[in-house]
């Protein structure tokens, strides 16, 4: 392990905490410390692959995480964690066990995770009962249970997921899941759904803007019992169908000129001032007074914004020429399809 122990770095110091050898390939849990910020030290699983020359390409020949001995060590570390903590995790129940694992990993305890002080739900599933430990995979049934428990913890505002990574829950305004999924899909669909963080980034920025404008401290404050999951029928009847009707009405009237900020703003004012949209929001208030109509209208506004943004995206990304009228018409049809799915999943 001399190559790692003696590795000279202007900014980092290396301390080997634990060492494994597999097929003459040494793997170590190494504590990295930034010399300028020593309090930011953290522990990482490393081997000489991490210092090999050449670019680091995820999934490529120089991907250190693809090192087979390192995968074996992760399995061994996960097995050891199950031996040490498994009985306690079983006793405390899945939700509390997930929180316990999250706390341990945040504190840089190594339990077989791939990345420093973050852990994926699949890795949590291995720790909480995945049978196929030798392949670093939990059974689908265990993973489904972990995801369901994470959903309950999210509803209790105790834990969040960033993709499939466990993260702290930060109180802030958020749309219900059904609304979020629709917005994410519309953002990512032209890029090839799913498309990494594109939808999350757009959605996070929009939700922060809603919180700043309207002052809702959380999704629950805006949607009451309809957060974090809203009846899809409400979304279809009070948002998707009225928006689709308005987009159909606007599509033949929109010009082929570029969508300037001023033009987009005028179209948005026209769309949000539509009589049908206003009537739909009034019916929402009457039928579901626990939902803040101003928060619900922000979902409508987000969909209109995405529809108008899609005009320029289609111009830039589609190989065939697409007129703005066609883009808006296609968006209307897409929302109608979403509405049909929502009604199919609506509460009876």
C-alpha positions as CSV (number, residue, x, y, z in Angstrom):
1,X,0.0,0.0,0.0
2,X,3.1,2.2,-0.1
3,X,1.9,4.0,-3.2
4,X,-1.2,5.3,-1.3
5,X,0.5,5.8,2.1
6,X,3.4,7.8,0.7
7,X,1.3,9.7,-1.9
8,X,2.3,13.3,-1.8
9,X,-0.4,15.9,-2.4
10,X,-0.1,19.7,-2.0
11,X,-3.7,19.9,-0.6
12,X,-4.6,16.6,1.0
13,X,-3.2,14.2,3.6
14,X,-3.9,10.5,3.5
15,X,-4.4,8.2,6.5
16,X,-5.1,4.4,6.1
17,X,-7.9,3.4,8.5
18,X,-8.4,-0.2,7.3
19,X,-6.7,-2.3,4.7
20,X,-7.9,-5.3,2.7
21,X,-6.1,-7.4,0.2
22,X,-7.9,-9.3,-2.6
23,X,-6.0,-11.2,-5.3
24,X,-2.9,-9.2,-4.5
25,X,-4.8,-5.9,-5.0
26,X,-4.8,-3.7,-1.9
27,X,-7.9,-1.7,-1.1
28,X,-8.1,0.7,1.9
29,X,-10.5,2.9,3.8
30,X,-8.6,6.2,3.7
31,X,-9.3,9.3,5.6
32,X,-8.7,12.3,3.4
33,X,-8.0,15.7,5.0
34,X,-7.9,19.0,3.3
35,X,-4.9,20.7,4.8
36,X,-6.5,24.1,4.5
37,X,-9.8,22.9,6.0
38,X,-9.0,20.0,8.4
39,X,-12.5,19.8,9.8
40,X,-13.8,18.7,6.4
41,X,-12.0,15.3,6.6
42,X,-13.8,12.3,5.4
43,X,-13.3,8.5,4.8
44,X,-13.3,7.0,1.3
45,X,-12.7,3.5,-0.1
46,X,-9.7,3.8,-2.4
47,X,-7.0,1.7,-4.1
48,X,-4.3,2.3,-6.7
49,X,-7.0,2.5,-9.4
50,X,-7.9,6.0,-7.9
51,X,-4.4,7.2,-8.9
52,X,-4.1,5.6,-12.3
53,X,-3.3,8.0,-15.1
54,X,-5.9,9.0,-17.6
55,X,-9.4,10.5,-17.5
56,X,-12.0,9.3,-15.0
57,X,-15.0,8.2,-17.0
58,X,-17.9,6.7,-15.2
59,X,-18.3,3.1,-16.3
60,X,-15.2,3.3,-18.4
61,X,-11.9,1.4,-18.1
62,X,-10.5,4.1,-15.7
63,X,-13.5,4.2,-13.4
64,X,-12.1,3.5,-9.9
65,X,-15.6,2.4,-8.7
66,X,-15.6,-0.4,-11.2
67,X,-12.6,-2.1,-9.6
68,X,-13.6,-5.7,-8.8
69,X,-11.6,-6.0,-5.6
70,X,-13.2,-2.8,-4.4
71,X,-16.6,-4.3,-5.1
72,X,-15.7,-7.4,-3.0
73,X,-14.5,-5.1,-0.1
74,X,-17.8,-3.2,-0.2
75,X,-19.6,-6.5,0.2
76,X,-17.4,-7.5,3.1
77,X,-18.0,-4.2,4.8
78,X,-21.7,-4.4,4.3
79,X,-21.8,-8.0,5.7
80,X,-19.8,-6.8,8.7
81,X,-22.2,-3.9,9.3
82,X,-25.1,-6.4,9.2
83,X,-23.4,-8.6,11.7
84,X,-22.7,-5.7,14.1
85,X,-25.9,-3.7,13.7
86,X,-28.4,-6.1,12.1
87,X,-30.2,-7.2,15.3
88,X,-30.6,-3.6,16.4
89,X,-31.9,-2.5,13.0
90,X,-34.4,-5.3,13.0
91,X,-35.6,-4.4,16.5
92,X,-36.1,-0.7,15.7
93,X,-38.1,-1.3,12.5
94,X,-37.3,-0.3,9.0
95,X,-38.0,3.4,9.1
96,X,-35.9,4.0,12.2
97,X,-33.2,1.7,10.8
98,X,-33.0,3.7,7.6
99,X,-32.6,6.9,9.7
100,X,-29.9,5.2,11.8
101,X,-28.0,4.2,8.6
102,X,-28.4,7.7,7.2
103,X,-26.9,9.2,10.5
104,X,-24.0,6.7,10.5
105,X,-23.1,7.4,6.9
106,X,-23.4,11.2,7.3
107,X,-20.9,10.8,10.2
108,X,-18.5,9.0,7.7
109,X,-19.0,5.5,9.2
110,X,-18.2,3.0,6.5
111,X,-20.9,0.3,5.9
112,X,-20.1,-0.6,2.3
113,X,-21.4,2.5,0.5
114,X,-19.8,3.5,-2.8
115,X,-19.5,7.3,-2.2
116,X,-18.1,8.8,0.9
117,X,-20.8,10.0,3.3
118,X,-23.8,9.4,1.0
119,X,-25.7,6.2,0.6
120,X,-28.2,4.9,-2.1
121,X,-31.5,3.2,-1.3
122,X,-30.2,0.1,-3.0
123,X,-27.2,0.0,-0.6
124,X,-29.6,0.5,2.3
125,X,-31.6,-2.5,1.1
126,X,-28.5,-4.7,1.1
127,X,-27.9,-3.7,4.8
128,X,-31.5,-4.3,5.8
129,X,-31.9,-7.8,4.3
130,X,-30.8,-8.1,0.7
131,X,-30.1,-11.8,0.1
132,X,-27.8,-11.4,-2.9
133,X,-25.0,-9.8,-0.9
134,X,-22.2,-11.2,-3.0
135,X,-23.4,-9.1,-6.0
136,X,-24.0,-5.9,-3.9
137,X,-27.7,-6.2,-4.9
138,X,-30.7,-6.5,-2.6
139,X,-33.8,-8.3,-3.6
140,X,-36.4,-6.2,-5.4
141,X,-38.9,-7.0,-2.6
142,X,-36.5,-5.5,0.1
143,X,-35.8,-2.5,-2.1
144,X,-39.5,-1.9,-2.6
145,X,-40.0,-2.0,1.2
146,X,-37.1,0.5,1.7
147,X,-38.6,2.9,-0.9
148,X,-42.0,2.6,0.7
149,X,-40.5,3.4,4.1
150,X,-38.6,6.4,2.7
151,X,-41.9,7.6,1.2
152,X,-43.4,7.5,4.7
153,X,-40.4,9.3,6.2
154,X,-40.8,12.0,3.5
155,X,-44.5,12.4,4.4
156,X,-43.4,12.7,8.0
157,X,-40.8,15.4,6.9
158,X,-38.0,13.3,8.5
159,X,-36.0,12.2,5.4
160,X,-35.7,13.1,1.7
161,X,-34.3,11.4,-1.4
162,X,-32.2,13.1,-4.0
163,X,-32.8,10.6,-6.8
164,X,-32.1,7.4,-4.8
165,X,-29.7,9.0,-2.4
166,X,-30.7,9.5,1.3
167,X,-30.6,13.2,2.3
168,X,-31.8,15.3,5.1
169,X,-35.3,16.7,4.9
170,X,-35.2,20.5,4.5
171,X,-38.5,22.2,5.1
172,X,-39.5,24.2,2.1
173,X,-42.4,24.5,-0.4
174,X,-42.9,21.5,-2.6
175,X,-45.6,20.4,-4.9
176,X,-47.2,17.0,-4.2
177,X,-45.4,14.0,-5.9
178,X,-47.9,13.7,-8.7
179,X,-47.4,17.3,-9.8
180,X,-43.7,17.0,-9.5
181,X,-43.5,13.9,-11.7
182,X,-45.5,15.6,-14.5
183,X,-43.2,18.7,-14.4
184,X,-40.0,16.6,-14.3
185,X,-41.2,14.6,-17.3
186,X,-42.0,17.6,-19.4
187,X,-38.6,19.1,-18.7
188,X,-36.7,15.9,-19.4
189,X,-38.7,14.4,-22.2
190,X,-37.0,16.3,-25.1
191,X,-33.6,15.4,-23.6
192,X,-34.5,11.7,-23.3
193,X,-36.5,10.7,-20.3
194,X,-35.2,10.1,-17.7
195,X,-32.3,12.7,-17.9
196,X,-30.4,12.9,-14.7
197,X,-30.9,16.1,-12.7
198,X,-32.5,18.3,-15.4
199,X,-36.0,17.9,-14.0
200,X,-35.0,18.2,-10.4
201,X,-32.9,21.4,-11.1
202,X,-35.8,23.1,-12.9
203,X,-38.4,22.0,-10.4
204,X,-36.2,23.0,-7.4
205,X,-35.7,26.5,-8.8
206,X,-39.4,26.9,-9.5
207,X,-40.4,25.7,-6.1
208,X,-38.0,28.1,-4.4
209,X,-39.5,30.9,-6.4
210,X,-43.0,29.9,-5.2
211,X,-41.8,29.9,-1.6
212,X,-40.3,33.4,-2.0
213,X,-43.3,34.8,-3.7
214,X,-46.1,33.3,-1.6
215,X,-44.4,32.5,1.7
216,X,-45.4,28.8,2.0
217,X,-43.0,27.2,4.4
218,X,-43.8,23.7,3.2
219,X,-45.8,21.7,0.8
220,X,-48.1,20.6,3.7
221,X,-48.8,24.3,4.5
222,X,-50.0,24.8,0.9
223,X,-51.8,21.5,0.2
224,X,-52.8,20.2,3.6
225,X,-53.8,16.5,3.6
226,X,-53.1,16.5,-0.2
227,X,-49.3,16.6,0.5
228,X,-47.1,14.7,-0.3
229,X,-49.6,12.9,-2.5
230,X,-52.6,14.5,-4.1
231,X,-55.5,12.7,-5.7
232,X,-54.5,12.6,-9.4
233,X,-58.2,13.3,-10.3
234,X,-57.9,16.7,-8.8
235,X,-54.8,17.4,-10.9
236,X,-56.5,16.2,-14.1
237,X,-59.8,18.1,-13.6
238,X,-58.6,21.4,-12.2
239,X,-55.2,21.7,-14.1
240,X,-54.4,19.4,-17.0
241,X,-57.7,19.6,-18.9
242,X,-58.2,23.4,-18.6
243,X,-54.6,24.0,-19.6
244,X,-54.9,21.6,-22.6
245,X,-58.1,23.5,-23.7
246,X,-56.3,26.9,-23.5
247,X,-53.2,25.6,-25.4
248,X,-55.5,24.4,-28.2
249,X,-57.1,27.8,-28.3
250,X,-53.8,29.6,-28.4
251,X,-52.0,27.3,-30.8
252,X,-53.4,28.7,-34.1
253,X,-52.8,32.3,-32.9
254,X,-49.2,32.1,-32.0
255,X,-46.8,33.5,-34.5
256,X,-43.6,31.9,-35.9
257,X,-41.4,34.7,-34.4
258,X,-38.8,33.8,-31.8
259,X,-40.1,33.6,-28.2
260,X,-38.7,36.7,-26.6
261,X,-39.1,37.3,-22.9
262,X,-41.7,40.0,-23.6
263,X,-43.7,37.7,-25.9
264,X,-43.6,34.8,-23.4
265,X,-44.7,37.1,-20.6
266,X,-47.7,38.4,-22.6
267,X,-48.7,34.8,-23.5
268,X,-48.4,33.8,-19.9
269,X,-50.6,36.7,-18.7
270,X,-53.2,35.7,-21.3
271,X,-53.1,32.1,-20.3
272,X,-53.4,32.7,-16.6
273,X,-56.2,35.1,-17.1
274,X,-58.3,32.6,-19.0
275,X,-61.9,32.4,-17.8
276,X,-61.9,28.6,-17.8
277,X,-58.7,28.6,-15.7
278,X,-60.2,31.0,-13.2
279,X,-63.5,29.0,-13.0
280,X,-61.5,25.8,-12.4
281,X,-59.6,27.4,-9.5
282,X,-62.9,28.7,-8.0
283,X,-64.3,25.1,-8.2
284,X,-61.1,23.8,-6.6
285,X,-61.5,26.3,-3.7
286,X,-65.1,25.2,-3.2
287,X,-64.5,21.5,-3.3
288,X,-61.1,21.4,-1.5
289,X,-60.7,24.5,0.7
290,X,-57.7,22.8,2.4
291,X,-55.7,23.4,-0.8
292,X,-54.4,26.9,-1.3
293,X,-55.6,27.9,-4.7
294,X,-52.6,30.3,-5.1
295,X,-50.3,27.3,-4.7
296,X,-52.3,25.2,-7.1
297,X,-52.3,28.0,-9.6
298,X,-48.5,28.0,-9.5
299,X,-48.6,24.4,-10.9
300,X,-50.8,25.7,-13.7
301,X,-48.3,28.6,-14.3
302,X,-45.4,26.1,-14.4
303,X,-47.1,24.1,-17.1
304,X,-47.8,27.1,-19.2
305,X,-44.2,28.3,-18.8
306,X,-42.9,24.9,-19.9
307,X,-45.2,24.8,-22.9
308,X,-44.0,28.2,-24.1
309,X,-40.3,27.2,-23.4
310,X,-40.9,24.1,-25.4
311,X,-41.4,26.2,-28.6
312,X,-37.8,27.2,-28.7
313,X,-36.6,23.8,-27.5
314,X,-38.4,22.2,-30.5
315,X,-36.9,24.7,-32.9
316,X,-33.4,23.9,-31.6
317,X,-33.6,20.1,-31.0
318,X,-36.1,18.6,-33.5
319,X,-34.7,17.7,-36.9
320,X,-38.0,18.4,-38.7
321,X,-39.3,22.0,-38.8
322,X,-41.9,22.4,-36.1
323,X,-44.1,25.5,-36.0
324,X,-45.1,27.0,-32.6
325,X,-48.7,26.1,-33.3
326,X,-47.7,22.4,-33.6
327,X,-45.7,22.5,-30.4
328,X,-48.6,23.9,-28.4
329,X,-51.0,21.5,-29.9
330,X,-48.7,18.6,-29.1
331,X,-48.3,19.8,-25.5
332,X,-52.1,20.0,-25.2
333,X,-52.4,16.4,-26.4
334,X,-49.7,15.3,-24.0
335,X,-51.6,16.9,-21.1
336,X,-54.7,15.1,-22.2
337,X,-52.9,11.8,-22.0
338,X,-51.6,12.7,-18.5
339,X,-55.1,13.5,-17.5
340,X,-56.3,10.1,-18.7
341,X,-53.7,8.4,-16.6
342,X,-54.6,10.6,-13.6
343,X,-58.2,9.7,-13.8
344,X,-57.3,6.0,-14.0
345,X,-55.3,6.4,-10.8
346,X,-57.8,8.7,-9.1
347,X,-59.4,7.7,-5.8
348,X,-62.9,6.3,-6.1
